[in-house]
Amino acid sequence: MAKWLLVECFSGMPGKVIAFGAAPKSFVPLSNILRNPASLADAEAALAQACRTRGLVVRASTDGRRTVRAEPVLITPERAHAIRLWVGPKQEPLPPREPVGAWYFNLTTNRSVRSVELLDLYGVAPEDRAAELAIAGAFTRLVTNRDESEALAKIVNSAPGTEHQAVWTIRRDDNALRAGHFACRISVEVDASGARAVLFRGVTQDIGAAVAVPSAPPPVILEYLLLEAATAPGEYRAIVNLRSLQLIRWIGPPMPEIAWAALPGEPPPQIHPDDLVTAKTMSRELARQRTEGTVRLRRLDGGWQSVRVRAALMVLDQHTTAGLATVTAAS
């Protein structure tokens, strides 16, 4: 093969092909690409070993004429999210690798976990390399495409087996714009202590400069330009999960001094316990009308900030809604 295959193993075993070189593939069977039965069997054996051992696998093909190479893409030393696969003549040099990083959203705890390779892909400075943060923080570098409402609906619904694949623009920390290919799947997992969690496991692949990839969105899409134009000074907009009352993402800059990213050393995001009844009432009222109210949010210094929230219902898909909240400091 002249290019690497990227094979997902989000469910703990080798699954479908999600990329051929820099070209995304929509969860296609490996047999659609490797049609020779012997080559397919050699590749499947290497993939299974790499996923099981989470180590590099290099072996000769059954006929001795080719090399089979499988390189796991790890989220932690204990878990592979994908495998890079190459099958080629013994003396042929390896083709270039597209940068790939692994990540997952814990939809039960509202936490996002990122691999070192993903932080490399984002160009994150060493002092800013927190591996974990709130899910909303995962969107700060992303220019989402027209499928954003579909992706957010899947986060809200959290249905096991749900898959998503898209090309979004990544704004690296050096301001370079790269086309990022995302592929992911939701699953229910139980840890060693018996705790159950719903996880959205995925990988991100850098497939080139954003200006050179037609499917990558522009740096700011029209809908966000319109929202920002309608935002008055001192107003901040956010998309909120109406079921959990958790922040999904900010639209535009986040509100200053509010604890929302869950970075190390910061207080966890929180609505004041005495204001939860108000927040839940506002969430229910959105089914009938726009609503507004005042609640207190946790500040970065550990105190509480009183904010005025105006909320409108936001339709993500035919069956899923979220809250579009406009937040200002209460007088």
N, C-alpha and C positions, 0 to 999 in steps of 0.2 A: 504494500500500500504506500502511496506517495504521501499520505497524511495520517495523522493520528485519529483514532476513533475515541470518543468519550462515551463511556458506558456508565449509566447510573446504577447505584446500589443503595438507594434511599431506604429501601425496606429491609436491608441487611444482607442481601444476596445480589449477585449480578442480575441486572434487569435489561432495560432497553437502551438503544443507542440514542444519545441526545445531541451529538455533534460529530461531523466528519471534517477534521481540520477546523477552519473558522466558520463552517456552514452549519447552522442549527439543524437538527433532525428531530422530528416530532415523536419521540418515544417509539422508534421503529425497532422491530426485532433484528438481532444481529444477523440472522439468516438471510435477511433482505440484502445485506451488504457482502457477507462472506458466503458465497453460494457453493463453494467446494466443500463437500462433507468433511474431508480430512482437515482442511484448514479451520473449518468451523469447530470441529471437535477439539483441535489443539488450542484455539482461542478460548473456548469455553472452559477448558481445564485450567488455563493460565489465569483467567478472570476469577474463577472460583478460589484458586489458591491465594491470589493477591487480596481478595476481599476477606478471606478467612484469616490470613496471617498479617494483613495490613503492611506487607513488605514488598519490595521489588521482586518481580518474577521474570527471569530470563531463561528460556529453554529452547532447545532445538525442536523443530517440527517433527512429526512422526516419520516423514520421508528423509529427514536430515538436510533438506535443501534450504530451509528458511529458519529465521529466528522469530520467536514469539516473545514479545516484551509487554509486561503489564505493570503499570505504575499507579499505586493507589493515591487518591486525593483524599487526605485525612481531615476530619474536623477536630479530632483528638487522637492521641496514639491508640485509643481503643476502638475507633470507629471510622470506617471509610465511607465517603459519600459518593465516590465515583472512581472509575479506573480508566486511565489512559492506556489504550491498546494499540500496538503496532505489530504487524506481521509483514516481513519482507525478506529478500534474499540475504544470505549470511553476511556478505561483504558490503552490503548497501549501507551508507551512512544514515543515521536517524534523521527524519525530517524535523523542522523547527516545531517547538511546542507553543501553543497559545497559553498565556497565563490563565490559571484556574484557581479559584478559592472556594472553600466550603463554608456553609453557614446553616444555622437553623433558628427558627422562631419557636419558643416554647409558648404556645397559645394559652396554656393553663396559667402560667406565671407572668405572662407579658414580658418575657426576656428574649433577647436576641444574642446569639453566640457566634463569633466569627473566628475563622482560622487565621493563622499568621499569613498564609498565602493570600487570603482575601485582603488583609490589611496592606500587604505589598501591592496588590493590584490597585487599591485605592490610593496608594502613595502616602500612607499615613505616617507622620513623624513618630519617632520612637517614644516621645513623651506623651503622645495621645493614643497609645495602643491599648486601650481597654478592650479585653476580649468580649466582655459582656456589657450590655446596655439595654434600655427599654426598646421595644419593637419600634416605637416612633423614631428613635435615633437612627435606625437602619435606613430611613428614607432621606436623610439629610444630604447625601451625596448623589441622589438619584433624580434624574429627569424622566418621569414615567411617561409611558406612551398612551395611546388611546384605550388600551386595555386596563387602565388603572382601576376603574370602577369594578371590573370583573375580578381583579386580583384582591381588592379590598373586600369584596363580597365573600370571597373564599376564606379570607382571614376571619371575618365575622362569623360565618357559618361553621368553620372548623370541622368539615365533614371528612372522616378518614377515607383515604383513597383518592381524594381530589388532587389533580395535577395542574400545574400551570407552567407555561413557557412563554417567554417574551424577549424582545430586545429593547432595553432602555438605555438612555445615555447616562454615563457616569461622569460626574465632575470630580476629578481627582483633587487631592489637596494641593497640587501644584497648578490647579486650574485647567489642566489638559482635559479635553472632552473625549471620552472613549465610548465605543459601543459595547455594552455589556449584555451578553446572552445569559438569561436566567432560566433554570429548569428546577422544578421542585415538586414535592408530593407531601400530603398530610398523612400522618399515621398516629395511631394510639400506641404508646409504649409504656412498659412497666419497669421501673428500676429495681435494683437489688433489694431495696427496702419494701417493695410492693406498692410504691406510690405510682399512680397512673397519671400520665400527662399526654396532651395532644401536641404533636410536634410537626412543624412545617420544615422538612429537611430539603436543602437545595445546594446548588453550586452556581457560581457566576464565572463566566468565561469572557475574557477580553478578546473581541473579534476584530478590533481595528479602530482607527480614528473615527469618531462619530461622523465627521463630514464625509467620510468615504463609504459609509454603510447606509444605503437608502432607507433601511427599516428603522434606523435610529431616529428618535424624535429630536426636534430642535431644542436648543437650550431652555427655552420657556415656551410651553404650549399655550394656545390662545385662551383656553378656559382660565388658566392661572393669571394671565395678563389682565383679563376682565375682572377677576376677583381682587387682584391687587389694586387695580384702578379704583374699585369701589370701596376700598378699605381706608378709613379715615385715620389720621395720626393718633396713636395710642390704642388702636384696635389691633387685635391679633386673631387669626382664624385657625380653626382646628377641626379635624374630622374625628368624631368620638364614636366608639362602640356603644350603642344604646343598651346592650345586654349587660356589659360589664362595667360601663362608665369609664372605660380606659381610653386614653388617647391613642389613636391609630397613627396620625401624622399631623404636622403643622402644614398649613398652606402659607408660604412666606415665612418671615422670621418668627421664631418662638417668642413668647412673652418673657421679657427679662426677669431674672431673679426668682423664677418659678422652678421648683424641682420637677423635672419631667423626664430627664434622660437616664436616671438611675446609674450614673457613672460612679466609680469608686470614690468614697469620701463624701458623696452627696446623699441627702435624705431621699428615701423612696418617694415616688409620686403618690400623692394622697389628697383626697377630699376630707375636710374636717368631719370627724364622725357625727357631730351634731347637725351637719348639713347634708348628710346622705339622704334623709327623707325628702328634702327639697330637690336634690338632684334626681332622685328616682321619680318623683312626681313630675318634674319637667320632662323626663324621658317618656313617661306614659302619655303626657299631654300632646307630645309631638305627633301622635297617631291621628289627632284631630285638628291641630292648629300649631302655629308658631308659638313659642313660649319664651319667657325670660325670668330670671331670678338672680339672687345673690348667694354665692357660696364662698367658702374659704378654701384656698389651696395651699399646700405646703410650700414654703419658701426654701431657697438654697441655704439660708442661715438657720433653718430649723423652725422658724416662726410660721405664721399664717398670713396669707395675703387675701383680703376680701376682694372678690371680683364680681363684676356684673356680666352675666352670660345671656346673650340672645341666641336662641337656637331655632334652626329650621330643619325639616326632614330632608334628607339627601337620599335619593334612590340610586342604589348601586347596581341592581339588576331587577328582573321581574319580581323576585321574591325577597329581596334583601334591602334593608335601609340602614342608614347611619345618621348621626347628627352632625350638622354643620354649625359649629359654635363660633360666635363672634364674642371675644372676651376683652373687657376693659377693666382697668382698676376702678374699684368702687369708690365713690367720693365719701 
